[in-house]
């Protein structure tokens, strides 16, 4: 009974989201705190989201990575959100496993640990042994997550609507569409299984990045059973010698950007819980719910914008931004957007060994975002394309990883080695094979 009450309270907290978030949004409207004031209210927002520990927490983490969508005190508060949610008790787990694998589900395992190894926003992970004695990770989704996600999205719509009334510098409509689509997508573990298989194919000949094997007979739309990969959290290595930290940084760079520049696919969530570091300093990728597929032309636009910044080529910049999906491009808007682009690309613009924080630090990023926001307000705002959200998030997230590692690398050479053989037709061909494995016929 105690276990039931504990989990029931958790569900009630989700159910009460509408009231708490709605009241909070009205408070924002009344005080105009979105304009940059109010650490106390930012802390209250974090407390609401952190207490719920649901998909809305994941959305909060996403919002904190979009440049100047929220003022600095909100970004700082939201970035502290963790992915540890109140777990389902054993009786709930047994019911969920029974609904996924049938009445005799326990007989399909040699051992299944009662206590979860980890609990996150959409589900929890249990360590187990299959009948062959292999260590596996069973990722089990919490019950009724579809309705919870929809409640979260409805509240996000409210917050964005109020934000738009207060500050029109950023049109959030595409951001809302992208966040909603991707969070809903993460509920489908069958899709995540396909994503995982695709990444396995991409890295099958690259020992620096390892992807867990999937156990199909123990997986469903709400349960994903994977090979257990041994590894340690990234922060364990932050005080290691430079040689080790640099090697980890190189492998992280490859894990995220090799798929993007060769297949138009990126992992949209470089969250610390989504990978681990092996004893040989290779990377284990562990979570594949947040995978974004881009048109090859978009990838070309990313490369074109880099060379536009490098060579001060305005015409190429126009073409790149239009390819990305920005509308009503003019010289004034380009100059503003380039402020942020120069921040993102800055470590790649000069061929020398450097620390990421020399030009890509948090302070510099905050300064750049503030300037972008100020200038956008002058010209009536901008509508970021959907593709921008997760590309930007991956860049900011990885930049944070490299800052933690204090890595010293020639980022220019590393980037150029990735894009030297770039070819749109080659990506189209490679990507289509992978999309067929994903079961996708249209890129959204």
N, C-alpha and C positions, 0 to 999 in steps of 0.2 A: 504493500500500500504506500509506503514511504517513497519507493521508487516511482510509482505511478504519479504521486502528487508532485514529485520533483520535475518529472517530464511534462506534466500538465501545466505547471507554472511556466515552463519554457514556451509552450504553445500559446498560453495566454499572453505572454509578452509579445509574441508576434501579432496576436489578435489586437492588442492594444496599440499597435504601431500607428494606426490611423489617428488616434487621439493625440498621442505624444508628438508625432511628427507634424500633424496639422497645427497644434497649438504652438509649436516651435516656429513653424513657418509664419504664422500670424505675428509672432513676436518679432521676427526678422522684418516683416513688412512695416511694422510700427516704428521700429528703431533704425531702419535702413543700415543694419550692421553689415550687409553685403558690400557696403562701400568701403569697408576696411577698418571698422572699429569693433571692439568687443571681444577680448580674449575670453572673458567669462562666459559669454554666449557660445563661443567656439568650443569651449570645454564642455558646455552642456550638450551641444550637438554630439560630440564624441562620446559622452556618457550614454546618451540615448542609443546611438548606433552600437557602441561597444557592449552595452547591456543586452541588446537584442541578439547580437552575434549571428545574424541571418544574412541572406543575400544582400540586404540593404547595407550591411557592413562592407561587403565586397564593392558595392557601388560607391560607398564613401571613399574607399581606397582609390578607386578609379578617378573620382573627382579631384583628388588631391594631386594627381599627376598632370592635369590639363592646365596649361600656363595661364595663370591669373583668372581662371574661372571663379575662384574664390580668393579672398584676401589672405595674406601670409599667415595670420593667426589661425584661420580655418585649415589651411594646408598643413601647418605644423601639427594641429590637433588630430586631423583625420589620418595623417600618415602614421600615427602611433597605434592605430587600430590593429589588433592582432587577430589571428585566425583560429583561436582556441575557443570553441563553443561548448556549452554544457552538453555532455554526451548522453546518448540514449542508454538507459539501463539494460541489464541483461534480458529481462523479460520482453522488452520492446525489440531488442535485437533478434531474439528467437522468432518473434512473430514476423518481423521483416524478412528474415532469412527464409522462413517457411513460405512466405508469399512469393519469394523470388525463385527458390530452388525446390520447393515442394516439401511435403510432410516429413520425409526422411533426409532432410538436407544435411544433418550432422554426420550421416553415414558417408557422405561424399568427402569428408575430411578425416585425416588422421588425428588432427588436433586443431581446435579453434579457440583462441584466447577470449575469455569473457570480457576483459577490460580492453577498451580501445587503445590503440597505440597513439592515435591523434584524432581530434575532433575539430572540424572546420565549419565553414558557413553553410555548406549544402549537405554534408554527410560526415561520416567518421570511418576511420581505418582500423581494421582488426588484423593482427598477425595470425597466420594459420599454417598448418602443414597439409598438403594434399595427400592423396592415397599413396603417392610415390615417395613421400617424405620430403618434398621440395618446399622451401620456405616461400610463402606467398603473402601478399597484402590484399585484403578484401576491403574495397571501398564501397560502403553501404550508404545509400542516400536516405536522409530523414524522411518521414512520412509527410504527405500532403504538401510537398515543396512547391508544386505548381501554383497553388492558390496563394502561398506565402510570397512567392516571387511576384505574382501579379499585384498583390497588395503593396509591395515595395515599389514597383514601377509606378503605380498610381500616386504614391506619395512623392516620388521623384518628379512626376509631372507637375504636381502642385508647387514644389520648391522651385523648379525651373520657371514656372509661370510667374511666380512672385519675383524671382531674380530678374526676369526679362522686364518687368514693370519698373524695377528699381534702376537697372543698369542695362542699357541696350548695346553695349560695346561688343558683346558676343551673342550671336543668335544660337541658342542651345538646341534647336529642333533636331538637327542631324546628330548631335551628341546624344540626345535622348533616344533617338531611333537605334543608334549603334549600341549603346549600353543595354537597352531593352532586349535587342536581338541576341546579343552575346550572352547575357545572363540566362535567358531562356534556353539558349543552345547548350549551356553547361549542364542543364538538367538531364540531357540525353546521354547516358553512359554508353549506349551503342555507338553513338557518333564519336564519343571520346575514344572508344576502342579502335575505331577506324583511324582516328587521328594518330593514335599510338602506333598502329601498324605502318602508317605512312612515314612517321619519323624513324621507325626501325629500318625501313627501306632506305631512307635518306642517309642514315649514318651507319649502314651495315659494314662499310669498309673504313670507318673512322673510329679508331680505338679511343680517341680523346673524349668521345661522347657516347654514353650507353643508355639504351632505352629498354625498359623491362618487357619481358615476354608476357603475352596475354594468355590466360587460360579460358578458352571459349566456353567449355562445358560448365564453368563455374561463374559465368558472367551473364547478365541480363541488362535491360534498359535502366535498371536502378541499382545494379550491383556490378562492380568491375573488379575482377580478380587478376592480379598481376604478380610477376616475379618480384621477390623481395630483394632489393639491391642494397648492399651495405655501403654506407657513406656517413660523413659527418657534416654538420651544418657549416656554412661558409664562415661564420664569425669565429669559429674555432681556429681558423688559419690567419686571422688578421694580424697577429703578432709574429708570424713566421718570417724567416729570412726573405729578402726581396726575390731571390730566385724562385721560391715556391709560390709566393703571392703573384708574381708575374705569370707563371705557368698557369695558375688557376684562372687568372684574368684572360689569358689567351684562349683557354678552353671554353670559358663562358662566352667570349666574343664569337667563337666558332659555333657554339651550340645555338645561339640566337640568329646570327647573321648569315651563316652558310645556307640554311634553308631559304632565307629571304632572297638572297641575290642569285640563287641557283634554281629555286622553284617557286618564288613568289609567295612563300608561306612563312609566317612568323608566329612565335609563341608570344602571346600578348600579355603575359603576366610573369615578370621576373621576380616574383615574390620569394622571399627567403625559404618558404616552406615547399616550394615547387621543384627543388633540386637539392642534391647533396654532392659532397666532394669525396672522391675515393682516396685510398691511401697512395695511389699513383698520381693524384691530383687531377684525374679525369673527372668529368661531370656526369652524374646520374640525373636524367630528366625523369620526373616522377608524376607530373600532372599535365594532362593534355586536354582539359576542358575548354581552355581559352586559346584556340588556334584561329588565326585570321588568314584567309586566302585572298591575295590581291591579283588584279589583272597585271600581266607582264608590263603593260604600258605604265602602270603606276610605279612599278619598280624602276623603270627607265626614268620616270619623272624624279624619283629620289636621287638618282645618279646625276641627272641633268642639273638639278638644283645645286648639287655639290659643286659641279664645275662652273655653274653660273656664279656662285659665291667666290670660288677660287679665282676665277678669271674676270670678275666684275662684268659679266655678260648679261645685260638687262633683257635682251630678247630671249635668251635661253631660259632666264628666270620666269618670264611671262609664260612660256610654253610649259615649263615644269609645274607651275602653280595651276594652270588650266588643266593639265593632265591629272593633277591631284584632285581636282574637283572644285577649286575655288572659283567663284563667279565674279563678274564685273571687275576684272583685273585692270588696274591703272597704275601709273608710276607711283602715285602716293601710297597706294595699298602695298605695292611691292616693297617699297622702302621700309614700311612698317613690318611686314611679314619677314623681311630679311633680318631684322633685329633678332628675332627668335631663331631663324635658320642659322645665323652666324654663331649663336650660342650653341646650338646642337652640333654643328659641323666643326666648331673651333678646334677640337683636338686633332682633326684630320687635315688641317690646312697647311701644315708645315712639316717637312720630313726631318724629324728629330725625336730622340727619346725624351719623353716628357711624362709628368704626372697629369692625370685627368684634371685635378683641381687648379692647375695653372690658368686655365681659361674656361673650365666647365664646372666651376664650383657652385654650391648651393647659393652663396651670396651673389655671385655673378648672374645666376639664373633668375633669382628674385628681382635683381635690378633690371634685367632684360625684360622680364614679364611685366614689371610695373611700367616700364617705358612703352611697351607694346600696348598695354591697356589704355594708357593715357592718350596715345596717338590714335587708337581705334575710336575712342569716344569723340575725337575731333572730327572724324570723317563719317560718323554715323554707324560704325560697327562693321562686323564681318560675320559670315556664316561658315564656320569650319566644316569641311566635308566629313562624311562618316569615316572614311579611311584614315583620316588624320588622328582619330582618337587613340587607336591601339598602336599605330606606328609611333606616335609621340610617347605613349606610355612605355613601350618597350625601350625606347631610347633613354628616357629619363630613369627608368628602373635599372637599366644596365649601367648607366652613368653612376648611379648610387652604389652599385656593387663595386665598380672600379675605384670609387672614392674610399669605400670601406677597406679595400685591399691595398690602397695607397700604391697602386701599380704604376710602374715606369716602363712605358712601351712606346715604340714608334708607331703610333696609331695611323699615321699617314701611310706607311708601307703596308701595314696590316690590311687597311681598307682597300688599297690599290691592288693588293694580291687577290682580294675577293672579287673585284669587279673587272679585272683585266680581260677576261674572256666573256664578258656579259654580251648576250645576244637575245633579243626579244623572241625570235623564232625558236631558239633553243629552249628558252624557258617555257614557251607555249607548249612545245612538244613534251618536255619533262613534266610540266605541271599537269597536263591533261591525263597522263598515265596515273599520276597520284590522285587526281580528282576522281577518276574512275574507281580507284580503290576506296575513296571516301564516300562514293555513292552520290556525288554532287554533279548536277548537270548544268547548274547556273551559279555564277559567282555573285554573291549579294554584297 
